[in-house]
Amino acid sequence: MDKKTLPIIVVLGALFIFWPSVLDFFWPPAPPRPNANGSTNHVASATRPFSQQPAAQPSAPASTPATPSTAGTNSILALAGPETSVQASVATLENDVVQVHFTSLGGGIEKVVLKKYPPTKENTSLNHGSPLPVLAASIHDSLYRSPCQMKSDGKKIITEQKTPAGIWIGKEYTLKQGYEIEAVITIKNTSPNPMAVGMRTIVGMASPLGAKDTPDTISAALCEGEKYQRETSAALQKKAWLSAKPAHWAAVQNRYFALICAPATAFASVSAENVPLPAPDKNAAPAAAQHGVIAEGTLPSVTLNPGGESRFVFSIYAGPKEYHQLSQLPARQDLILDFGWWAIFCKALLWLLAILHGVCGNWGLAIVGVTVLIKIVFWPLTAMSTKSMKQMQALAPKMEEIKKKYSNDAKRMNEETMKLYREYRINPMAGCIPMLVQIPVFFAFYQILQVAIELRGQPFFWWITDLSQPDRVASLLGYDVNILPLLMAVTMIWNTLITPQTPNTDPAMKMMMWFLPAMLLFFCYNLSSGLSLYWTVQNLLTILQTYLTRNQPAQPPVKVKSASRGFSFARPPDSRKK
């Protein structure tokens, strides 16, 4: 392939990956409109359907389909209830990595403090500032923040409450090792009549880590088998989200941290909505207000006879989005990293980066090391590409003759050009193969640096103090000055200048090659410095290889006696052999 097709592939690939960021940059989502009562909560009501499934425990009778009255139709925040004068009691459980705070208003987890990630410049505590605690329960539209009785023995938290309809709700929380919490919710019918019960439980709320977080980094998510779905804060500001399909787990997340709630019996449905948050600065303009995402899961409906009870078990992960942690959890909870099409490459790169980091102790050096290893692997392909370019340059006079001879017949000109390639065993695709095989690596790095907490706050050297953020060194006329993206663009131009050009390249394609560095500079300017570091080092290594190989004499193309159809990577026959 000559340089005609390569820029188009790269441009389309970059637009595919970065287009949402471009849209948010130029056309940010509009703030939610206030309702008649002045509230900015504009969540649409929806009836939450239930699957017809058996009860969680044998002690409960067979389940029945829920009616709308069983599940309720109020939105999540509508069931928070008004502010109460009841003084909430609090209790905590902690281990070496988390401190979990519980509240008696709702009988759930008020917040989770991550000891390894103290909230200094960023709000790293999970569910912090949420109007509702994690695993607060609502039955028959009972209020989520209903007062509970709560007690603790230092190892477990136990809460009890009763709904106005006569359903007793008991909860027992146990903190396991690491970032996992186990919860058991027992519901019991204390009324004299049979009752269909559909319980809604709060998954949690995710909020921005800082003022610069975009709405696309805050989302609610669920997993249905191997199918992962997510809805961002930007979308939820326009419309609430309801998934009526069974989900093995539901979650809320920001860029680096997640709350994942996995019930033993799959959720019958999952819903999420927007939560307006105050601006980080009290003196900031109203447009600076941020938004969080709150989600709830609805459990399958069960019918409880008088005195009957049912039991539901939950596993909660509250911690960083580290692949080695998430990959050990059941039900494919590592899908929350959302590597997408590049999952294989992302996992391989994370594994290789972790090995090199263990050797050198610096994530920046690990990125450089991975780039060098990738270049070594692709070195033969790049050498083959350079050789192919030189051979095509040697055929420039013959190609020029074809162009002049068939200037009025484009179809015949292409046929004769292809025939010339076959006669001399030259593969026109060889020119862009090195770039094509590196595109998955580039996009895999992009995906990793978007969510991999391993690189959060990790310095490289000098002015590069955080590989997960742009390497800002100054501000000029209100714009940040980031050095690495500029170096990336300069090295791309340098590489274009010294790369052998194929003959008869279309002028429009030449212009595209010069436009490509500017386009990538625009896309990557405010992305993580780790991504720019990889691309810059890759450019420098390519430049080095070009200087080492461009002055080497190329074997002139040799015309074969019988040209086979298609192209071959095999060497032309040695003319010295008899």
Secondary structure, 3 states (H helix, E strand, C coil): CCCCHHHHHHHHHHHHHHHHHHHHHHCCCCCCCCCCCCCCCCCCCCCCCCCCCCCCCCCCCCCCCCCHHHHCCCCCHHHHCCCCCCCCCEEEEECCCEEEEEECECCEEEEEEECCCCCCCCCCCECCCCCCCECCEEECCCCCCCECEEEECCCEEEEEEECCCCEEEEEEEEECCCCEEEEEEEEEECCCCCEEECEEEEEEEECCCCCCCCHHHCEEEEEECCEEEEEEHHHHCCCCEEECCCECEEEEECCCEEEEEEECCCECEEEEEEEEECCCCCCCCHHHCEEEEEEEEECCCEEECCCCEEEEEEEEEEEECCHHHHCCCCCCHHHHHCCHHHHHHHHHHHHHHHHHHHHHCCHHHHHHHHHHHHHHHHHHHHHHHHHHHHHHHHCHHHHHHHHHHCCCCHHHHHHHHHHHHHHCCCCHHHHCHHHHHHHHHHHHHHHHHHHCHHHCCCCCCCCCCCCCCCCEEEEECCEEEEHHHHHHHHHHHHHHHHCCCCCCCCHHHHHHHHHHHHHHHHHHCCCCHHHHHHHHHHHHHHHHHHHHHCCCCCCCCCCCCCCCCCCCCCCCCCCCCC
